[in-house]
C-alpha cells in the first residue's frame, strides 16, 4: 500500500516534469527561431548605420564646400558694393 502511494507520487512528479520539459523545449525552439530573426535584423541595422555614417560624412564634406562657395560669393558682393560706393562717391562729390 505504501509502495503504491509512493509510486503514484513519483509518477505524478514524472508526469509534471515531462510536461514542463516539453513546454521548455517548445520555448527553446521559438527562441532559436526568434534568435535567427533578431540576428538578421541586427545585421540590417548595422548596414543601415554604416550607410548613415557615410551619408553624414558626405553631407559634412558638401556642407563645407557650400559654406566656402557662399563665403566667396559674399566676398565678391562686398567688393562689388565697395566698387559701387567708390564710383558713386566719385560721380557725386559732396
C-alpha positions in Angstrom: 0.0 0.0 0.0 2.7 2.4 0.9 4.6 1.4 -2.2 1.6 2.1 -4.3 1.3 5.6 -2.8 5.0 6.3 -3.4 4.7 5.0 -6.9 1.7 7.3 -7.6 3.5 10.3 -6.2 6.6 9.6 -8.2 4.5 9.0 -11.3 2.8 12.4 -10.8 6.2 14.1 -10.3 7.5 12.4 -13.5 4.4 13.4 -15.4 4.6 17.0 -14.2 8.4 17.1 -15.0 7.7 15.7 -18.5 5.0 18.4 -19.2 7.4 21.2 -18.0 10.3 19.8 -20.1 8.0 19.7 -23.2 6.9 23.3 -22.6 10.6 24.4 -22.2 11.6 22.6 -25.4 8.9 24.4 -27.3 10.0 27.7 -25.8 13.6 26.9 -26.8 12.5 26.2 -30.4 10.7 29.5 -30.5 13.7 31.3 -29.0 16.0 29.8 -31.7 13.7 30.9 -34.4 13.5 34.4 -33.0 17.2 34.5 -32.5 17.7 34.0 -36.2 15.3 36.8 -37.0 17.0 39.0 -34.4 20.4 38.3 -36.0 19.1 39.3 -39.4 17.5 42.5 -38.0 20.7 43.4 -36.2 22.7 42.8 -39.4 20.4 45.1 -41.4 20.5 47.7 -38.7 24.3 47.6 -38.8 24.3 48.1 -42.6 21.9 51.0 -42.2 24.0 52.7 -39.6 27.1 52.3 -41.8 25.2 53.9 -44.7 24.1 56.7 -42.4 27.8 57.3 -41.3 28.8 57.5 -45.0 25.9 59.9 -45.7 26.8 62.2 -42.8 30.5 62.3 -43.9 29.4 63.2 -47.5 26.9 65.8 -46.2 29.7 67.4 -44.0 32.0 67.5 -47.0 29.3 69.0 -49.2 28.4 71.4 -46.5 31.9 72.7 -46.1 32.2 73.2 -49.9 28.9 75.1 -49.9 30.0 77.3 -47.0 33.2 78.0 -48.8 31.4 78.9 -52.0 28.9 81.1 -50.2 31.8 82.9 -48.4 33.5 83.5 -51.8 30.2 85.0 -53.2 29.8 87.2 -50.1 33.3 88.5 -50.6 32.6 89.2 -54.3 29.4 91.0 -53.3 31.2 93.1 -50.7 33.9 94.1 -53.3 31.1 95.0 -55.8 29.4 97.1 -53.2 32.6 98.9 -52.3 33.3 99.5 -56.0 29.8 100.9 -56.5 30.2 103.1 -53.4 33.5 104.4 -54.8 32.1 105.2 -58.2 29.0 106.8 -56.7 31.3 109.0 -54.4 33.5 109.9 -57.4 30.4 110.9 -59.5 28.8 112.9 -56.7 31.4 114.9 -54.9 30.0 116.3 -51.7 
